[in-house]
Amino acid sequence: MSQELIALVTAPNKDEASRIASLLVTERLAACVNIISGVESVYRWQGEVTSDTETLMIIKTTGERYLELERRVKELHSYSTPEVIAFKIERGSNAYLQWLRESTSNEGV
C-alpha cells in the first residue's frame, strides 16, 4: 500500500496555480488540489530577503506518484526553483484515503 502525502507548492498567481492543479489532477498525479490565494511569502532569494503575494496549492497524492508529480510541477512552473515539499498524512478517514489512492492510480485508465 502506498503512503499518502500532502505536497505544498506555491505559484505566483491563481491562474498559474489553477493551470498546474488541473493538469496534475487530469494526469492522476494528484487526487485533489486546494488553491489558496493571497498567501504572503517572506524568503531569502539571491542573497536578499524579499516578500511576495503568492498562491498556495495543497496537493493530495501518494508516495508512488510523488517523484512524477515533482518532475511535472518543475516542467509546468514559471519559477526556476519552485517550492515542492511533501509530508506524510499520519491519519485520515479510511474512505477518503481510499479515494485518494484510487484517484491517483494508473490501473484501469
Phi and psi in degrees as a GROMACS rama.xvg file:
@    title "Ramachandran Plot"
@    xaxis  label "Phi"
@    yaxis  label "Psi"
@TYPE xy
-81.6271  156.728  SER-2
-87.4468  128.827  GLN-3
-80.5485  142.94  GLU-4
-131.306  155.052  LEU-5
-110.551  125.013  ILE-6
-111.175  141.58  ALA-7
-113.576  131.133  LEU-8
-139.085  131.543  VAL-9
-102.196  151.306  THR-10
-132.984  160.284  ALA-11
-71.1805  -20.7685  PRO-12
-160.948  169.236  ASN-13
-66.1928  -37.3695  LYS-14
-60.3687  -46.6624  ASP-15
-65.4686  -42.3066  GLU-16
-60.7179  -43.7234  ALA-17
-63.6684  -41.1336  SER-18
-63.3892  -47.3269  ARG-19
-63.3429  -46.6405  ILE-20
-58.7159  -46.3351  ALA-21
-60.2442  -43.249  SER-22
-68.0622  -39.7965  LEU-23
-62.175  -41.3108  LEU-24
-71.597  -44.1556  VAL-25
-57.357  -41.082  THR-26
-84.4907  5.50186  GLU-27
62.984  24.517  ARG-28
-85.3769  -18.4184  LEU-29
-137.596  144.19  ALA-30
-83.0206  -34.7373  ALA-31
-158.864  145.868  CYS-32
-132.343  120.867  VAL-33
-90.5387  137.7  ASN-34
-118.426  123.231  ILE-35
-121.331  112.842  ILE-36
-85.1119  159.682  SER-37
79.5534  24.3533  GLY-38
-81.8506  127.225  VAL-39
-90.3455  124.369  GLU-40
-112.412  129.299  SER-41
-116.55  125.71  VAL-42
-156.079  165.253  TYR-43
-98.967  127.96  ARG-44
-141.495  124.723  TRP-45
52.4714  44.0948  GLN-46
81.2073  0.160962  GLY-47
-119.787  143.121  GLU-48
-85.5135  128.356  VAL-49
-138.977  168.789  THR-50
-141.447  149.383  SER-51
-146.122  154.946  ASP-52
-90.8641  125.958  THR-53
-128.173  176.24  GLU-54
-115.992  129.671  THR-55
-99.0434  132.084  LEU-56
-105.489  127.949  MET-57
-106.683  110.733  ILE-58
-110.598  128.155  ILE-59
-99.8103  123.663  LYS-60
-148.182  -168.236  THR-61
-124.895  161.271  THR-62
-57.886  -35.6042  GLY-63
-63.3127  -30.0092  GLU-64
-101.627  -6.74866  ARG-65
-59.6543  -50.0624  TYR-66
-60.6889  -39.6992  LEU-67
-68.0999  -39.1636  GLU-68
-60.0684  -47.1492  LEU-69
-59.6435  -46.1715  GLU-70
-59.7795  -42.9629  ARG-71
-68.4023  -41.3036  ARG-72
-58.5009  -44.8632  VAL-73
-62.6219  -35.5033  LYS-74
-67.6908  -40.0728  GLU-75
-86.226  -21.8287  LEU-76
-81.7994  146.196  HIS-77
-82.5308  -19.2241  SER-78
-75.8867  145.951  TYR-79
-71.1046  -29.5887  SER-80
-134.118  77.8764  THR-81
-70.3581  149.046  PRO-82
-71.2234  121.823  GLU-83
-140.413  100.787  VAL-84
-129.7  155.248  ILE-85
-143.615  153.576  ALA-86
-142.799  155.579  PHE-87
-71.7419  143.934  LYS-88
-83.4767  113.027  ILE-89
-74.4567  -38.0473  GLU-90
-147.113  155.079  ARG-91
-177.015  165.547  GLY-92
-58.8842  130.145  SER-93
-56.3005  -42.3432  ASN-94
-64.5029  -41.6307  ALA-95
-65.7209  -45.9158  TYR-96
-64.7235  -35.7724  LEU-97
-63.741  -45.2374  GLN-98
-59.2423  -42.8208  TRP-99
-58.3309  -47.9207  LEU-100
-62.4481  -44.8299  ARG-101
-64.0555  -37.6562  GLU-102
-71.4823  -20.0881  SER-103
-108.11  5.1186  THR-104
-82.0439  143.249  SER-105
-88.0757  -8.29515  ASN-106
-68.5708  134.554  GLU-107
77.1942  10.1556  GLY-108
